[in-house]
Amino acid sequence: MPDNLARLGHLDYACRAFMQAGMDPVEVVRSATLRPALHMRMPHLGAIAPGRVADILLLKDLKKFAIDLVIANGVPVAKEGRLLVQIRRRTLDGPARKTMKLSPLSVEDFRVEPPTKNGPVHVNTVDFGESNHEDTGEAFAEMILTRLSRAKVNVVDGKLSLGETALVFVFERHGKSGGKAFGFVRNLIRDGALATTVAHDAHNLLVVGTNPEDMCTAANLVIRSGGGIAAVCKKETLARIKLPIAGLMSDKSLIEVSKEMDALRGAFKTMGVLDHPYMPLPNLLALSVIPHARITDKGIFDVDRQRFVPPFTN
C-alpha cells in the first residue's frame, strides 16, 4: 500500500526484514535479485556479470541495506536518496481513463426490499474474523478467511434494521453485463459507508455500509473520480482517493497518495472498518477464490461449495 511504500520502502524493506530475522545477507540479496530473474527466465538480469544489464546498488551498510548509489542500465540515477536524472513522465490517456461505465446512482439503488413488512428475517452473511496475532502475516491470513453464516435482521415498516450487520452492493462497472447484487456482511464496518473499485479480482464497484444515503454518496464520489476509494460517514466525506487510471491507479506522486491513504486509514478508525497494513479488508470482499464466502456482481458466493446463495434464507 502507498503509505507503507513511502514509510518502509519496497524490496529494500523486505531485505532488511529478512536480515533482521537472521537470514544470511548473501542469501537475502540472492533471493531478491538472482533467483527471481532465473525463475522468470530473464538471464540478462539479477547478477553483476558480463552480458548482464548493469543494474547495481552500492550500499553503505549491508545488514541495514542502506543504499548509497543506484545504477540503472549502467547509468548512475540516484545518490543518497536524491535523483540524478530527469525521469520521463508517462501519460496514460484514452481507454485507460475510461473504465468507469456506470451512471450516477440514487439512494433507491441501495434500498433492499425484505420478504416481510415487519418482523425478523434470516439472512446469509459474509463474516470477517478479527485477529490478535502479533505476527502481521499470520494476522492477515486469519482475517481474510471469511465464514458464510446466518444472522437475524429485524424489519420495521418494510425497512431493514441492520443492527451489527451491514449491507454490501456490487455493481458491474466495465460496461459488460450491467450486473448488480447485494448481500450482508458482519465484522467489517460499524458506521458509514465505503466505496471502492479496488475490489479484487474483477474490480467492480463495491460499496459496503450501514445506510443507503452514505452508500450512495460514497459510490457517486468514486464514479465521478473514474474509480477510486471514498469513505463517508453521517453525510460527511472523511477520505477520498481518486484512481482514474483503470480505476486502480493514481497519476499523483507517491507522497501525495500516501497522505490520502493515511486519511483513509483515519476514516477507517472513525467508521470501525476492519483494516490491515497489507491490504484494507474490504478490497478482498469480492475475491471469490478465497475461502469461505465472498460477493460478486452475481451474488453471495459460497466458495467451499462453489455455488451462489440468496441473501435471504429460511
N, C-alpha and C positions, 0 to 999 in steps of 0.2 A: 504494500500500500504506500501511497506517496509520502505520508508522514513518516513512516518507518524508513523509507528510502532516503529521505532528507536527513533524518536523525542518526541513522545507524550505518547507512551505506548498503551495498548490494553484495556481490561476491566477496568483496574485501571484508565485509562484516562476517560472512559465512566462514572465511578463512580464519579470522580472529577467534570466532566462537569455537571452532574445532581445535585450534591450538590450545586455547584456554582449557578445553575439556581433556587435554592430554594427548591428542593425536600428534604423531611425528610431523614437524613442519614441512619436510620434503614431501611426505605423503599427502599432506593437505594441499600443497601447491599442485602436485601432480593431479589430484582429484578435481581441481578447479580449472585445469588447463589441458594437459596432455590426454587424460582419459576421456573427457567429453569429446575432444577432437577425433580421437580414434573411434569412439562409439558412433559418432555422426559421419564417419568416413570422410573426414576433412584432413588429409595428411599434410596440407600446407600450413596448418595451424597447430598451436598447442605446445610448441617447444622452440628453443633457440638452437637452430641448426641450419646448415646450408640447405637452400631450397625452400626454407620456411619463411612465411611472412614475418617481418621484423616488428611484431607487436610485443613490446617489452616493458616491464615495470622495474624501476630501480627503487629499492626500499631503504628507508632509514633504519628500520628495525624489523627483523623477520617475524618474531613472535607477536609483536604488536601490529604487524602488517601495515606499518606507517609508510605511505607512498611518497617518494620524493619526486621522481620524474616519470612521465608517461610518454612512451614512444609508440606511435601507431603507424604501421607500414613504413617504418624506417625514419619517420619524422617526429621530432620532439613536439608534443602538443600541449603538455601541461607540466608545470613545475610548482611544487609546494602548494597545490590546490588552486593555482591560477592558470587560466587558459593562455597559451602562447600563440594560438592561431585563431582565425575567424572561421567559425563553423557555418557552413551554408545552411540557411533555414529552408526547409522543405515545406511546401504548401500543399494541402490536400483539399481539393475543391470538388464540385460536381457530385457524382454519386456517393462519395464518402461522407458528404454532409447532408444527404437527403434520404436518410434511412428511417426517419420517423414518419410513417404513413398513417398516423392517427389524427383525426379531427379532435378539437377540444371536447372534453367530456362534461356532463352535467351531474349534479348531485343524484339525479334519478338513476344514472348508470351504476350507482353504488348502493342502491336500495335492494334489499333482499325480501322476497315475499315468502314468509314461512307457511307451512302447511296448515296452520291453525291461526285463528284470530286472537285467542287468549289461552294461556296455559303453558306448560312445559313442553319442549320438543327435544329430541335427541339428535345430536349432530356428530358426524365424523370429524375428528380434529387431527391436525399435524402438530405433534407435541415436541418442542425442543427441551433438552435437558441441560441444566447448568452443571458446571464442574468446578470443584475447588482444588483440582490437581495443581500442584506447584509447577510442574513442567508444562511450559506453554504448548508444546506439540501434543502432549498427551491430553491436555485440556481441550484443545481444538478437536481432536479425534472424538472425544466423548460428546462434545457439544453439537457436532454436525450430524450425529446419528439420531434422527428423529424417530418418534413412535407414532403409529396410527392408533388413535384412541377414540373413545366416545365421551361426549360431555352433554350435560343437560343445560339448555338455554331457555329462559322464560320469554314468552311472547305477551305483550300488553297492547291491546288495541291494534293488532296486526303488525307491531314493530318489535324487533328483537331487542331484548335487554341482555347484552352480551356478558356482563359480569367480568370474569377473568379471561374470557375468550375474545379473540379479535377476529376481524374479517380479513380475508386476503382475496384480491382480484388479480387476474392475469389477462391482459389484452394483447392479442397478436398485433405487432406493430410494423411488420415488414411488408404489408400490403399483399399477403398471400391468401390466407383463409378467412381473415377477419374474426377469428375465434375469440371467445371470451368465456371465462369460467370464474367461479368463486368458491371459496371454501372457508374453513375455520382453522385457526392456529392458536396455540397456547404457549405461554412462557417466552414469547418473542417481543412483545411490546405491551406497555402498560397504559399509555395515553398518546393521543395524537395520531399522526399518520406519516408513513414513509413511502415514497415512490421512487423506483429505480429502473433503469434499463440495463444496469449491470446485474443481470439475473441469469447466471449460467444454466444451461448451455445455449438456449435459444435466444436469450437476451431480449425477451419481450418486455412490455411494460408491466412491472409487478408493483402492486400497491397493497400495503398492509396497514391496518389501522383500527381505531376503536369507534369511529363515527364517519358517516358518509361525507359530511361537509369538509372536514380536514383532508380526507382521502381525495376528494375531488380537487381541492386546491393544490395539493402536492402533485397529483397526476398532471394537471394542466401546466404547472411550472416546468415539469420535465418535458412535456410535449412542446411547449414554446421554446425550450432550450435545444430542441432537436435531439434530446437524450440527456441523461444525467441522473442526479440524485437530488431529492428535495425532502426536507423534514419540516412538518407543520404541526403545531400543537395549539389548540384553543384559538384557531384562526390566525395565529402568528407564524410567519416563516422563520424558523430557527436556523436553518442552514440550506445551502443550495450549491451544488457543483454542476456546472454546465459541461457536458461531454458531447459536443456537436459532431465529432468525427466518429461515425458509425454508432453513435450513442454510447460509446465506450471509452473514448479518449478525449483529452483536453488539448487545446492548442496553446495553453498558457505554460509558463515556466514551472519547473518542479517546485520551487519555493512558493509560488502563488497557489498551486493546487494543494500543497502540503498544508498551508494555512486554512484552506477551505475544508480539508479533511479534519483538521483539528476542531474546527467549528462544528462539523458533522458529529464527531465523537462527543462533543459537549452536548449537542442536541440529543444524542442517544441517552446520555445520563439523565437529562431532564424528562425524556419520554419513557424511560425504562426499557430501552431497546437492548436486547441481548447482543453483545459486541465481543470482538476478539481482535487482537493486534494483527493476526494473519489476514483476516477477511471478515468484514461485517456479516453476521449470520443471515440476515435477510437475503443477501446476494446468492445464497445457496438453497433458498426455499424451493426454487423451481428446477433444481438439478436432479432430474428424475432417474439418475443411475446410482444415487447414494441411498443406502437403506435409511429408514424403512418406509417413509412416506413423504411425498412431495406434492406440488401442484403445478400443472401446466395450463395452457390455454384450452385444454380439453377436459380439465377437472382434476380432482384429487386422485393421485396415483399411488396405489399400493405396490411398492417396489418389490417386496418379497413375493407376492402372488402375481405380479405383472398384470394388474388389472386396475381399471378406474373404479372408484366408489362414489356414490352420491353424497352430496353434502348433508342431507337429512337422512336419518335412519330410524328404524323402529326401536 
